[in-house]
Amino acid sequence: MQPIPKSGYANSNKYGRITLLALEEVMGKHGVNAILNLARLSHFVDNYPPANLERQFDFAFTSSLMGALEEMYGLRGGRVFALRAGKATFEDLLSNYGAMAGVGDVAFRMLPLNLKMRIGLGGMARVFSSISDQLTKLEEKGDHFVYSIHRCPACWGRHTEKPGCFIMAGIIMAGLKWVSNGHDFRVAEATCIGMGDASCNFIIPKEPIQ
């Protein structure tokens, strides 16, 4: 695949490390190495970023990984791996920021489900906006929420025919399951910067999957 130039925007090294470890969890060490080589990120083979909060894992690195997944496994196969990696990334990273997101105490667990969703999704957006160069906003509309990423690492510098920020969808799904005490929700990406849209918008119905 063609290399993606660095964006100048970045997630933390810790985020990059956890993303690679999450991919390793779902596809094995050899699978990750193959993806890194295809993504022209061979300098990360057996050399994952350190577990610190310095913003040095460029958005182009995440986007290159997602592009390599699609190129190697196709859109459907890449989607499966990216969703699973997103869920594992949340479990290893964002769950550590529960207090910062406003969902870390017992009182939160007693709130109505819709209110927990609003607080939890809003907290996730604030966390990402504060620990990375990602710009994330939440809007509530009737029977659903719109989780919008205006500077997205998953599709940076790529052109996609369909919405393809599956790792972000996986993170949102895992976050919702965590804040809702085990409920699953549909998360559908309606617009994507990779397709030429202004932002990557994820539509989340307020009702969980039955």
C-alpha positions, 0 to 999 in steps of 0.5 A: 500500500502507498505510505501515508504522510505524517499528519502532525497530529498524534495519539499518545505512545500508550494508545499506540502500544495498546492498539498494537497489543490489541491487534496482537491479541486478536490476530497473533504476533505474526499477523501484527508483524505482517500488517506492520510491514504492509503498512510500511511501519516495520520500525514497530516490529518487536519495537512497540511504542513506550507506555507513556502519554507523549503524543508521538503515535501519529494519526498516519500510523493508525490510518496505515494500520487500518488500511493494511487490515483492509488490504490484507483481509478485505473490507469484511475481514478487516472490519472484524479485526478492527472492531475486536481491536477497538474493543480490546483497546478500550478495555486496556486504555479508556477504562483507566479513565473512568473518573475523568469521564465521570463514570467512576463512582457507585452513584453513576451506576444508579442513573437511568440508562439514557443518562448513563449513555449521555454522560459516558459518551460525553466523557469518552469524547472529553477523554479523547480530546484531552489525551490526543489531538483527536477532536470529538463531540457528542450530540443528542437527537431524539432517539439517538446520539451522534458521536462525531470525530472531526479529526480522525486517526482511523481514516487520516490521509486515506480515501475510502468508498464506504465508512471504515473507521471500525476501530473507533466503532469498536471503542464506542461499543466497548465503552457503551457496554461498560457504562451500561452494565453489559448492554450492547448497542448498535454503532453505525458510522453514517459519514466518514472523512475518508469519503470526503465528509466533514466528520466521522459521525457514529449514530447510536440508538438509545435503545440497546440491542435486545 
